[in-house]
Amino acid sequence: MEFRYRGKDSRGAVQQGSLKAANQEAAAGELMRRGITPLTIKEERKQQSVTDKLNGLPLFRKNVSLDELIVFCRQMHALAKAGIPLIRTMRGLAETTRSPVLAEVLEDITSRLEGGTTMATAMQAHPKVFSDLFIAMIHVGENTGMLDDAFKRLSEILELERDTKRRVKQALRYPIFVIVALFAALMVVNFLVIPRFASVFDKLGADLPFLTQVLVGTSNFLLGYWHIMLFAIAASAVLIRQWKETDKGRLQWDRYKLKIPIIGPLLELITLSRFARNFATMLSAGMPVTSALSVTADATDNAWIGDHIKEMRQGIERGESLLRTARNSGMFTPLILQMIAVGEETGSVDDMLNNVADFYDEDVDYGLKRLAESIEPILIVAMGILVLILALGVFLPIWDLGAAAMGRG
């Protein structure tokens, strides 16, 4: 926000102007830092454009992207390592960032820091920007005096997450394009092609084959009730989304996602890789095992696997070893369990978990490379069957009519 101020400097001269701050308290603190005793501070209201008003609405408000968070973490690591004061660093980043949303968040965090709040506590006020894992890492960094190292670890974690998402999108790009093209072709055939053939067959009064009757019936149904189907699909999507937001619905949805052929096992590998790497990062930062498991369970984007991680934490709280709880969870292969056992025996569980994450990443790379190869034959077969059905449905009655005409001739 922009504030107009009027105050006196150390020589008693009146100073006035404008400055940006999160609130009036932050503006007053900034003026005192400049050596100006504020007399009046008023918010300067500017006429907002239509675009600014739309961006202010929650529906049109952009989220902070992974790339912006990565750049923020890298800058914080470099500036904190250089010994620059934290409040000065945050204010400088808030003024230079290109994201208006992130700038607003950083301004709010800066004002909270000036009020004596820790950075982790200040970040908790913005859960849509900073995850539980992010806040936990900052909390550990503040307590151990290694905040710069915490931001470095976070930048590495976010970079791995970004790269994984990019690889998944690249692998799914071709199948999604084919499915969309196939759906568009079906709509064109049902709304434009089949109705014209149906009108020709009606004029000729021919007895249509069963396959042609099915195609014509499907086309007539879509032409007559497309608006009802569109409403039903939209309503179903809204209901499913609301169901997914409940604890039980999200748990079942995430469980079913892991059972999807071809894609399900790949999603499980990605989630387990992220869990192993985040858990290793928590342990190497000095966090207790139970606390690290709690944080990684909350940070896991699959509720079904998150529940298994929480069961592991409960097992450790009962006095069981990490190996035993991992075996009881049923999530890990014997090779992974053996690596965890070696880590416990040698006292280097975090290193072994990083090796586990690397092992999973190799499987993910292989699975992503095979994804398109696995889906492509299925799509080709589906397209071939569709073309065969359409060809037979359209040309069978034409052949029958031709044969009847030749017979009469």
WOJO-V491659 format. One record per backbone hydrogen bond with DSSP energy under -1.0 kcal/mol. NH is the residue of the N-H (numbers start at 1). CO is the residue of the C=O. If there is no record, write none. Layout:
nh=(NH	NH)
co=(CO	CO)
//
This chain:
nh=(3	4	5	6	7	8	9	12	15	17	19	21	27	28	29	30	31	32	33	34	35	36	37	39	40	42	44	53	54	55	56	61	69	70	71	72	73	74	75	76	77	78	79	80	81	82	83	84	89	90	91	92	93	94	95	96	97	103	104	105	106	107	108	109	110	111	112	113	114	116	117	122	123	124	125	126	129	130	135	136	137	138	139	140	141	142	143	144	146	150	151	152	153	154	155	156	157	158	159	160	161	162	163	164	165	166	167	168	169	170	171	172	173	176	177	178	179	180	181	182	183	184	185	186	187	188	189	190	191	192	193	194	197	198	199	200	201	202	203	204	205	206	213	214	215	216	217	218	219	220	221	222	223	224	225	229	230	231	232	233	234	235	236	237	238	239	240	241	242	243	244	245	246	250	251	252	253	254	255	256	257	258	259	260	263	264	267	268	269	270	271	272	273	274	275	276	277	278	279	280	281	282	283	284	285	286	287	292	293	294	295	296	297	298	299	306	307	308	309	310	311	312	313	314	315	316	317	318	319	320	325	326	327	328	329	337	338	339	340	341	342	343	344	345	346	348	352	353	354	355	356	357	358	359	360	361	362	363	364	365	366	367	368	369	370	371	374	375	376	379	380	381	382	383	384	385	386	387	388	389	390	391	392	393	394	395	396	399	400	401	402	403	404	405	406	407	408	409)
co=(19	42	17	40	15	37	13	9	7	5	3	1	23	24	25	26	27	28	29	30	32	31	8	6	6	4	2	49	50	51	52	57	65	66	67	68	69	70	71	72	73	74	75	76	77	78	80	79	85	86	87	88	89	90	91	92	93	99	100	101	102	103	104	105	106	107	108	109	110	113	112	118	119	120	122	123	126	126	131	132	133	134	135	136	137	138	139	140	141	146	147	148	149	150	151	152	153	154	155	156	157	158	159	160	161	162	163	164	165	166	167	168	169	172	173	174	175	176	177	178	179	180	181	182	183	184	185	186	187	188	188	189	193	194	195	196	197	198	199	200	201	201	209	210	211	212	213	214	215	216	217	218	219	220	221	225	226	227	228	229	230	231	232	233	234	235	236	237	238	239	240	241	243	246	247	248	249	250	251	252	253	254	256	257	261	260	263	264	265	266	267	268	269	270	271	272	273	274	275	276	277	278	279	280	281	283	282	288	289	290	291	292	293	294	295	302	303	304	305	306	307	308	309	310	311	312	313	314	316	315	321	322	323	324	325	333	334	335	336	337	338	339	340	341	342	343	348	349	350	351	352	353	354	355	356	357	358	359	360	361	362	363	364	365	366	367	370	371	372	375	376	377	378	379	380	381	382	383	384	385	386	387	388	389	390	391	392	395	396	397	398	399	400	401	402	403	404	405)
//
